[in-house]
Amino acid sequence: MTAKPAAFGASDKLTFLLSLVPFLMDHDRVSVTAVADHFGVSPERVRDAVNLIAMSGVPGETRQYLHGDLFDIQWDEFEANDNIVLTHLVAIDDSPRFSAREAAALIAGLQYLSALPENGDRDAIATLMAKLTRSSTGAPSQLAVSRTDADVTISVIQAAVRAGTQVEFDYLNSRGTAEHRCVDPLRIESVDNAWYLRGWCHLREAMRTFRLDRMSDLRSTAVPADSHEDGVLLPDTLFEGSADDLTVTIELPEAALGLLTDYGPVPVTRGAAGERSSAQLRVSHFHGLKRLVAGLAGVVTVMDPGLARQTVADWAAAGAARYDDDRADDDRADDDRVDDDRADGTSA
């Protein structure tokens, strides 16, 4: 025997009406039965609410209700087919709504979030994107967040985490040295456009952080990952210092000091007005400065120690030499074309 819907009090009726109107707005055409099933009420309760909505509105400047001041529905459809179709909305259309461009930006952000490993409830995100599409002032631009090369790597690591197994891969560190690593994967995180794997490295026997774009030949193994319940903690911050870190002094404008947040607390000596400031970074090796200098070209100057300056200078010189080699190859190719022209008897 079907249980009767619970009796409605005055507050329940108001709550039901406040929920019913947005629901009907989200559905161009919906049956009374579908609405009753959705809210867990009787079809008669829905019909009564619809009749009440049709007599509701906001009076105009005359303080009297005119036809355009009330909600309206397709009465023939409602009375003959038991379907609800709103044809006129009052006041709700005047409430602030996202523009098409704002909705498109939010949808793009939600698409990005749905790709993150930690966001498993993609159905909820998809529902929210659909609501943004319907409730904006105009149709949002059709767009999609492109997948990255890291997507396949992330899926392999996710599968290993679910299976509780190790992953192994070849890793090219910032020194340019390739090593084979076996890792118990614990977490995947992103900073700006870079993705990182954090886990227990069996080669180093310690927690380590690996950039996904420096991995190659990644594969999940059948070797069970350790439980790491014996006091090994995953740090809250992505990059952790150690007693073996090297201290490097750099100079940069005061306005750029905020760009050093990835390096944790950085001792700073601020320069006088118009002068550059000095900061001391802790790095695991001098090769780690390459990324900083490349990202802040012309902004950061490595000052001390001398070996750090030399490491960065050699790296920059090697990059510049490759451009010189390319230009030399182009010049030789041009000379070859001139010689060919002369061989054909044409003017150079």
N, C-alpha and C positions, 0 to 999 in steps of 0.2 A: 504494500500500500504506500503510495507516494505521500511524503510528509508535507503538510501545509506550510507555506512560507510564513516566517515569523511576522507578527503584527508590527506595523510601523507606527512609531511615535512621531511627534511633530519634528523633532530634530532629525530623525531618520528620513522623513520625507524630504526635508530641505537638502540633506546630504545626497540623497538619491537624485534629486533634480539637478544639483550642481554637478554631479558626475554624468548625468544623462546627456545634457546639452553638448559638452565636448565630445562625448562618444558619438552622438548623431552627426556632429560636424565632421568627424573623421570617416564617416561612412556615408557615401552619397545616397545609398538605398539599402535599407536593412529591414528585415521582417520583425514584427512584434515578438514572435517566438524566439528569434535569435537574441534580441535584447533581453528578454526575460531570462533566458539561459545564462547570458553573460553576467547579469547582476544577481541572479538567484532569487528572482521575484516572480509573481504570477503574471501572465499576460494581461489580465485585467488591470493590475497595478500599473503596467506600462501604458495601457491605453488611457487610464485616468491622468497619468503624468503628461502624456502628449497633449491631451485636451487642455490641461492647465498651462503648459508651455505656450500653446497657441493663443492664450488669453493674456500672456505676459509681454511686457515691453517697457519702454522708457518714453514718457510723454515729451512732446516737443516744446517749443517756446510758448505755445498757447496754454500749456499745462493740461491739455486735453489729449486723449488718445485718438490719433488718427490711424488710418490703415497702415501707413509706413512706419508707425511706431511700435508695431507688434510683430512677434514671430509669426511665421506662416508656414504651412505645409501643403503638400498636394493632397487635398481632402479626398478626391476620387480614388487615388491610390491607397489611401489609408482606410477608407470605409469599404472599398470593394475587395482589395487584395491583402489587407492587413500589413501593408508596407509603410515605412516611415521615410519621407523624403522632405527635408527642410528646403524651403524655397526662399525664405527671407530671414536674415539674422539681425538682431538689434543690439547695438552697443558693443557686442563682442567683436564685430568687424573693425570697430574704431580703436580697439586696444592695441598697444605697441606690438609689432610683430617683426620678425627677422626679415631683412631684405633678401632678395634672391642671392646677392653676392655674399652676405653674411651666412646664410644657410649653406651655401656651397663651401665656404671656408670651414664651417663646423663639420660638415659631412666629410671633407677631406681629412680633418683631424681624427674623426671617428674611424675612418678607413685605416689610418695609420695605427690607431690604438688596437683595432681588431687584429692587426698582424703581429702584435707583440705576444711573446710566448706566455706571459702571465695572464693575459686576458682570454680566458677560456669561454666565457659566456658571450659568444659572438651573436647569438640570436637576439639578446637584449640590445646589443649595439646596432644590429640591423633594424630592429623595431624603432629605435630612436632616430636613425637616419631617415626612415620612412615618415615619421612624424614631422621631422624638420622639413622634408620635401613638401608635405601637404600643408603645413601651417605657415610657410613663408609668403610674403606678399606677391611673389612671382615664382615661376619655375626655376629652381637652381640650375646653374650650368652643369652639364654632364661632364663629370671628371672622375678620375681614378688615380690612386696613389700607386705608382709603378713599383713592382717587386724588385728587390735588390738581389745581388749575387749571394748575399748572406742568407737568403731564405732557405736554400737547400741545406746549408750548413746548420742553420737553426733547427730545421726539422729533424736532422740526424741526431743532434744533441738532445732534443726533446724526447725522441724515441728512447735514447739511452737512459735518460733520467727516469722515464716511466718504467723501463725494464730493470732499472737498478744495476746497470752495467757500466764498465769503463769505455772511454773512447780513446782512440789513438790516432795520431796525425804527425806529419812533418811540420815543424814550425821554424819560420825564418825570423830571428829576433832582430832588433834594431841595429845590431852590430853587423848584420849580414850573414850570420852564422846559422846554418840549418841543423836542427836537432830533432830526433824522434822522441815524442812525448806520449806517455800513457797517463790519462787524467781521469779522476772521478768527478764528473760534471755536477756542479751544485747550483749554478745560477747563470743566466744570460742577462746582460745589461747593455744599455746603449748610452753613449755620450756623444752629443751632436750627431754626426753621420756615421760614427764608428760603433761597431758591436764588439762585445767582449764576452769571453767565457771565463768564469771564475770556478776554480775547483782545486782539488788536491792533486799535485803533480808528483808522480811516483819517482821521477828522475831526481827532483830536488827535495823530495820528502817534506814538502811545505805547501801552503796555499799559494797559488799563483794566478795571475790574470793574463789572458791571451787574447790578442786581437784576431777576430775571425778572418779578416782579409789576409792574414799572414799564414793561415793554415793551408795545407795541401794534403791530398790523399786521406781525408778524414773518413773514419769508419767506426761504427759501433762494434764492440767485441762481445764475446760471450763470458768475459771475466767479470764476476760480480764486483761492484764498487764497494769499498769499505763503508761501514756505517758512520764513522767519524763522530761517534757519541762519547768519545773518551777525552773530551775537553778541547777538541779542535773547533774553533769558532770562526764563522765567516765574518770578516770585518764589515762594518756598515758602510765605510767609504770604499770607493773603487780602487784607489791607489794608496798603498800603505808604505810608509818609510821603514827603513831597517837601520841597524847599527853600522852596516857596511856602506851606507849611502855616501856619496861624494858631495861636497858643498861647492857650488859654482856661484860667482858673483856676476850679475848682469846689470846693464843700465837700460832704462826705457823711460818714456814720458810718464808723468804721474797719472795722466788720464788712462793709461794702459795697464795700470797695476791690477785692475779687476780681472784682467785676462789670465792671471796666474792662479786662479782659484783651484784648478785641478791639482796644483802642487801642495795643497794644504796650507797651514799657517806659514807665511813667508815673511821673515824679518826684512823690514824696509827702512832705508835711510832716505828721507824725502829731500830733494834738492830745493834750493832757493827758487824764487819766482823765475820762471822761464828756463830753469835748468832741469836736467834729467835726474830721475831718482835711481837709487841703487837698491837691488834686491838680492837676497841669497836663497838660491834654490838647492834642494837636496834631490839628487838624481842617483839612480843605481849605477850608471856609467855615463861617460861623456857623450857616447853616441846617441843617448836619449835626447840631447839638445837639438838634434837635427830637426825633429818635428816642430819644436818650439820656434826655431829660427825660420824655418820654411813658412810656418803659419803667420809669423809676424815679421816678414821680410821688411827691412828698413826701419823697423821699430825697436827691435831688441839688439843689443850689442853685448857679446860675451867678453867679460873683462878679465876674469881670473878663475882658476889658475891658467898658466900658459898652455898646459897640455889640452885643456878644454878649448881654448882659442884655436890651437893648432888643429884639433880634431874637426872643428866646424869649418875652418879655413880650407883644409884639405878636401873635405866633402864638397864644399862650394866650388873649389877649383876643378874637381873631377867632373861636376855637372857642367861647368862652363866649357871644359875641354870637349865634351861631347857635342856641344853646339858648334865649336870650332871645327871639329871633324866633319860634321854634317855640311858646314859651309864649304869646306875644302872639297868634299865629294861633289857638291853642286858645281863648284868652279871647274873641277876636272871634267864633269859631264858637259859643261858649256864649251870647254876647249875641244872636247871630242866632236861636238856638233859643228864647231867652226872648221875643224880639219876635214870633216865629212863634206861640208859645203865646198871647201876648196878643191877636194878631190873630184867633186862633180862639176867643177868649172864655174860654179856660181860665185857671186861676189860675197865677201864676208861682211 
